[in-house]
Amino acid sequence: MYDRIFAEEMRRWEERARREEAEREAKEREALYAERVSLVMRFASQGHNRDVVFGVLLGAQCDESTARQIADSAIALHESRQAGAGASRA
């Protein structure tokens, strides 16, 4: 009986530890993504083009596919904000 209860508790503990680790890793990925977006938005707002933004991400140890995705999104967001600001001034 003791061994069965012990085994069940160990399984629960291991499952909870795996869940907590997965949650921690997800939060770390989200924080890193937000940090990278913030970085490139700063460069985009300074007038740098997509290639510069992409290079900044690569220099920040971002993998190529993620860097491409973030650079494209950040430049598109910056351009839409610029277009929106220009339209509201008119």
C-alpha positions in Angstrom: 0.0 0.0 0.0 2.8 2.4 0.9 4.6 1.8 -2.3 1.5 2.4 -4.4 0.7 5.7 -2.7 4.3 6.7 -2.9 4.4 6.0 -6.6 1.2 7.9 -7.2 2.5 10.9 -5.3 5.8 10.8 -7.2 3.9 10.8 -10.5 1.8 13.8 -9.4 4.9 15.6 -8.2 6.8 14.9 -11.5 3.7 16.0 -13.6 3.5 19.3 -11.6 7.2 19.9 -12.0 7.0 19.3 -15.8 4.0 21.7 -16.0 5.8 24.4 -14.0 8.9 24.0 -16.1 6.9 24.3 -19.3 5.1 27.4 -17.9 8.4 29.0 -16.9 9.9 28.3 -20.3 6.9 29.8 -22.0 7.1 32.9 -19.9 10.8 33.2 -20.7 10.1 32.9 -24.5 7.4 35.5 -24.3 9.7 37.9 -22.4 12.5 37.4 -24.9 10.1 37.9 -27.8 8.8 41.1 -26.2 12.3 42.3 -25.6 13.3 41.7 -29.2 10.2 43.5 -30.5 10.9 46.5 -28.3 14.5 46.6 -29.6 13.6 46.6 -33.2 10.7 49.0 -32.8 13.3 51.5 -31.4 15.4 51.0 -34.6 12.3 51.2 -36.8 11.2 54.4 -35.2 14.6 55.9 -35.9 14.0 55.3 -39.6 16.0 52.2 -40.1 14.8 49.8 -42.8 13.9 46.1 -42.5 17.4 44.9 -43.4 18.9 46.9 -40.5 16.2 45.7 -38.1 16.8 42.1 -39.3 20.6 42.5 -38.8 20.0 43.9 -35.3 18.0 40.8 -34.4 20.7 38.5 -35.8 23.3 40.4 -33.8 21.2 39.8 -30.7 21.5 36.1 -31.2 18.0 35.6 -32.6 17.6 32.7 -35.0 17.1 33.6 -38.6 13.5 32.6 -39.1 12.3 34.3 -35.9 14.4 37.4 -36.8 12.7 37.5 -40.2 9.3 37.2 -38.7 9.9 39.9 -36.1 11.6 42.3 -38.6 8.7 42.0 -41.1 6.1 42.5 -38.4 7.9 45.4 -36.7 8.4 47.2 -40.0 4.8 46.7 -41.0 3.6 47.9 -37.6 5.8 51.0 -37.8 4.7 51.8 -41.3 1.0 51.4 -40.3 1.5 53.7 -37.4 3.3 56.3 -39.6 0.4 56.1 -42.2 -2.1 56.5 -39.4 -0.3 59.5 -37.9 -0.1 61.0 -41.4 -3.8 60.5 -42.1 -4.8 62.0 -38.7 -2.8 65.1 -39.5 -4.5 65.7 -42.8 
